[in-house]
Amino acid sequence: MLVVLNSAIFIMFAYSFFKPATARDWRTFGAFAAFVVALFVEMYGFPLTIYVLSGWLQTRYPGLDLLSHNSGHLWSTLSGETGDPHFGILHLASYVALAAGFILLSNAWHVLYQAQRSQTLGVTGPYARIRHPQYLAFVLILLEFLLQWPTLLTLAMLPVLLLMYARLALTEEATMREQFGQAYLDYEKRTPRFFPKLSRRATAH
């Protein structure tokens, strides 16, 4: 029940910001949803990662209670943190990544929604700094989950998702070039793909 409840909450929360409309949007969102479900299955269902690593963990950390919920916070265990891992530095950092991800996703969707309605090129807000803020937002949210509760499956899924988002970004750019021509080419020249310029602000024209 906790697996279904927590998965539904996070997936619907992300859906409320992203609101996928095209097939490309649904592929992006579907990959994110699969990652979330895989995470919560281990967090509240069958702890596959703890099971696979149980022999090594028991040898390295003989006093570790493998059946406790806190054992799933492997970064805390591996880094030698003591006390409740929910108050550890990595766990607190994960909340920052989560908030940043959803704020960026919300702001990006607002710009994208207005641009789609007016059939114009969205170059304001976060799109004035990078070309694909929505994908960067999903990556921040995925990193938040991995900081809190790393699993073998989600760690394996992360590079696949990163590659998927990169390919979707390239496909999206090709579509935008075809639709907006020189206006998008000029936008590409002044705006980085994923990482904002630190030396100077990108400006939208």
N, C-alpha and C positions, 0 to 999 in steps of 0.2 A: 504493500500500500504506500509506504514512504517513497519507494522508487517512482511509482506512478505520480504521486502528488508533487514531489519536488521537480520531477522532469516536466510535468505539465505547467507548473508555476514559471519556471525559467524559460521554457519554450514559448509560452503565451506572452510572457513579459517581453521577450525579444521580438516576437511577432508584432506586438503592439507598436514597436518603434520602427521595425523594418518594413512591415506590410508588403510582402513579396507580391509582385503583379505579373512579371514575365516568367518564362520558363527558366531563364538564367537566374532570376531572383530566387525561384523555388529550389533550384539546385544548390545555391549558396546556403539558403536557410535549411534545407534538408540535411546537408552535411553537418551544419552546426547542431541541429537537433539530434543527429545520430551520436555525435560526440557527447552531448549532455546526457543522453540515455545511457550510454556506455559508462559514463562516470558514476551516475547515481545507482546503477545496477551493482557496481562494486562498493559504493559507499554504504548503501543500505540493504543490498542483497547479498550475492555471493562474492566474498573478497578474494577474487582470483589472484591478484597481485600478492597479497599476504600469503596465500596458500602456496604459490610458486616459490616465493622467497623465504618461506617459513624455516627451512633448514639453515640457511645462511643467517637469517635474523636471530634465531635461537642461539647459534654459535657466537655471533658477534655481540649480541645484546641478551645475555642469558636471563636477565630480570624482566624482559619485555613481555607484557601480557598481549599475546597475539590476538586474543578474542575481544579486546577492548576497542571501542571506537577510535580512541586516540592513536592507536597503532597505525591506522590508515594514513595519518599525517606523517608520511615517511620522511619528508624533508627535515622535520623537527627532530626525528630520531637520528637520521644520518648526520645532521649537523651538531648533535650533542646537546641540543636544547633541553632544559629541564622545566618542569611545571606544565601547566595546561597549554597545549600547542595552539589553542584558539587565541591566545594572547601573545603569541610569538611574533617576531618581526616579519617573518614571511607571510603569516596569516593576515597581519595588519596590512602589509603591502598588497595582498591580494584584494582587499577591499578597495584600495585606491585604484587598482587596475580595473576592477569591476565598475566602479563609479565612472571612471574616465571612459570606459568602453561604451556604457549605455548613454552617457551624455553626448559623446561624439556620434553615436548611432542616431540619436534623436535629432541632433542638429543637422546631420547629413541628410536624413530623410526629409526634414522640413524643406531644405533647399531643393532636393531632388523632386519632391512632390510638386512644388511650385513650378519648377522648370518643366516637368512633364505636362502639367496643366496648360502652360502657356506655349509649349512646343519651342522652348528656348534652351540655350546651353546654361547649365547651372555652374556658376563660377564664383559664387559668394559664400560667406560663412566658411566652414572647413574646406570647401572646394576651392577657396582662394589660396589655400596653403598646400594641399595635396590633391591629386586627381581621384583617389579612391578612399576617402575617409570611412566609408561604410565597411570595407574589407579590413582596414586597420582596426576599426572598432570591434569586429568579431574576433580578431586575433588577440586584442587586449582582454576580452572576456574569456577566451580559451586559456590564456596565460593565467588569469585569475584562478580558474579551476585547477590548473596544474600546480600552482603555488600552494593551494589548499590541500589537494588530494591527488597526488600523482599516481597513476596506474600504468601498468605495462601496455594496456590496450590504448589508452588515450595518448600516451607518449608516442606510440607507434602511429596513431592517427594524425598527430599534429603535423608532421612534415607532409603528409598526403593532403591535408586540408590547406596548408600554406601553398603547396603547388597548385591545388585546385583554384584557390583565390587568385593566384598570379595568372593562371591561364584565363580565368574569367575576366580579369582586368584587361588583358591583352585583347580578348574578344570584344569587350565593351568599347575599348579605344578604337578598334577597327570600325565598329558600328558608328561611333560618334564622328569619325573622320568622314565616313560616307554621308552621314546626315548633315553635318555642319561645315564640312570642307575646311577652308582656310581659317575660319574662326576657331575651330578646334586645334588645328595645327599651331596657331599662335598660342593658344592656351597650353598646349603640351610643352612648348618651348620655355614658358615662364613658370610652369608649375610642376614640381616633382611628382613622381608616381605615388610613392608611399610615405616618404620621410620628408617633413618640411625643412626648408632651408633655415639654417640658424643664423647665417650672416646678415640676411636682409629679408624683409617681409615680401612674400609674393603678392603682387597687386593684380586685381581683376579689372579688366577694361570693358 
